[in-house]
């Protein structure tokens, strides 16, 4: 795989995330590795404070500033996802295009792959005059039992 393909291919594992850091020339510090390991281990969206607390509970001492700086660097390089919410930023392990199901009861964000029908994409393109190259959908709902 050529260098450009390696930089645009989806990151599908912790190992691939580490390789992407290295291919981008990012220093893979102990703290940066801890953050990546935590996000891939839990596969949920966490705030910087939750990441800080969980790492320190695991005995992996890391400072607040280090957490924020590493999260910024990793998200800016497209290695992890940063979700902007009214109550702050959340970080997740996936960085490629995907959609979210937002549970209003638990505030949980669930990653999901959604493929829209081609005819719907074509309708949107015809209505807007814009060629769709990618999309992300946010679904919102509750955990009420489905009948």
C-alpha positions in Angstrom: 0.0 0.0 0.0 1.4 3.4 -0.9 1.8 6.2 1.7 -1.3 8.1 0.6 -3.5 5.0 0.8 -2.1 4.2 4.2 -3.1 7.7 5.4 -6.6 7.5 4.1 -7.6 3.9 4.8 -10.0 3.4 7.8 -8.4 2.8 11.2 -9.9 -0.5 12.3 -7.8 -1.5 15.2 -5.5 -0.2 18.0 -2.5 -1.4 16.0 -3.7 0.6 12.9 -4.2 3.7 15.1 -0.6 3.3 16.4 0.7 2.8 12.8 -1.1 5.9 11.6 0.5 8.0 14.4 3.9 6.7 13.3 3.2 7.2 9.6 2.3 10.8 10.3 5.5 11.3 12.3 3.6 11.7 15.6 5.6 10.9 18.7 4.0 7.9 20.3 4.4 8.8 24.0 3.3 6.6 26.8 0.4 8.9 27.5 -0.8 8.9 23.9 -0.6 5.1 23.8 -2.6 5.0 27.1 -5.4 7.1 25.5 -5.6 5.0 22.4 -5.6 1.8 24.3 -8.4 3.1 26.6 -10.6 4.3 23.6 -10.1 1.0 21.7 -10.7 -1.1 24.8 -14.0 0.5 25.9 -15.2 1.5 22.4 -17.5 4.2 23.7 -17.5 8.0 23.6 -15.8 9.6 26.6 -15.1 13.1 27.8 -11.5 14.2 28.5 -12.3 14.1 32.2 -13.6 10.5 32.0 -10.5 9.5 30.1 -8.3 11.2 32.7 -10.2 9.5 35.6 -10.2 6.0 34.0 -6.5 6.1 33.2 -5.6 7.3 36.7 -7.9 4.6 38.2 -5.9 2.0 36.2 -2.7 3.3 37.8 -1.7 5.0 34.6 -0.7 8.4 35.9 -1.4 11.2 33.4 -2.0 14.9 33.9 -5.1 16.8 32.8 -3.1 18.9 30.4 -1.5 15.9 28.8 -4.9 14.3 28.3 -6.3 17.4 26.6 -3.2 18.0 24.4 -3.1 14.4 23.3 -6.8 14.2 22.5 -6.5 17.4 20.4 -3.5 16.1 18.5 -5.1 12.7 17.9 -8.4 14.1 16.7 -6.8 16.8 14.6 -4.9 14.1 12.7 -8.0 12.1 12.2 -6.9 9.2 14.4 -9.8 9.4 16.8 -13.2 11.0 16.6 -14.2 14.2 18.4 -17.9 14.7 18.9 -19.0 18.3 19.8 -22.0 18.4 22.1 -23.6 21.2 24.0 -22.1 19.8 27.3 -18.6 19.4 25.9 -16.5 17.2 23.6 -16.6 13.4 23.6 -13.9 11.3 22.0 -14.3 7.9 20.3 -12.0 5.3 18.8 -13.5 5.4 15.2 -12.3 8.1 12.8 -13.8 7.0 9.5 -17.3 8.0 8.4 -20.0 6.5 10.4 -23.3 7.5 12.0 -24.5 7.8 15.6 -27.5 6.7 17.5 -27.9 9.1 20.4 -29.9 7.6 23.4 -31.7 10.4 25.1 -32.2 8.3 28.3 -28.6 7.5 28.9 -26.7 10.1 26.8 -24.9 7.2 25.2 -23.7 7.5 21.6 -23.7 4.3 19.7 -21.6 4.0 16.5 -23.4 2.5 13.5 -22.7 2.1 9.8 -25.6 3.3 7.6 -25.8 3.0 3.9 -28.5 5.1 2.2 -30.2 3.9 -0.9 -28.6 5.2 -4.1 -31.9 6.7 -5.3 -32.1 8.8 -2.1 -28.6 10.1 -2.6 -29.5 11.0 -6.2 -32.7 12.8 -5.0 -30.6 14.8 -2.5 -28.1 15.7 -5.2 -30.8 16.8 -7.6 -32.5 19.0 -5.0 -29.3 20.7 -3.8 -27.0 20.6 -6.9 -24.3 19.2 -4.6 -22.5 15.9 -5.4 -22.6 13.8 -2.2 -19.2 12.3 -1.4 -19.8 11.3 2.2 -22.4 11.5 4.9 -23.0 11.0 8.6 -26.4 10.7 10.2 -27.4 11.4 13.8 -30.4 9.4 15.1 -32.0 10.3 18.4 -34.2 8.0 20.5 -35.0 6.4 23.8 -34.5 2.9 25.1 -38.2 2.3 25.5 -39.0 -1.3 24.5 -40.0 -1.8 20.9 -43.3 -3.6 20.6 
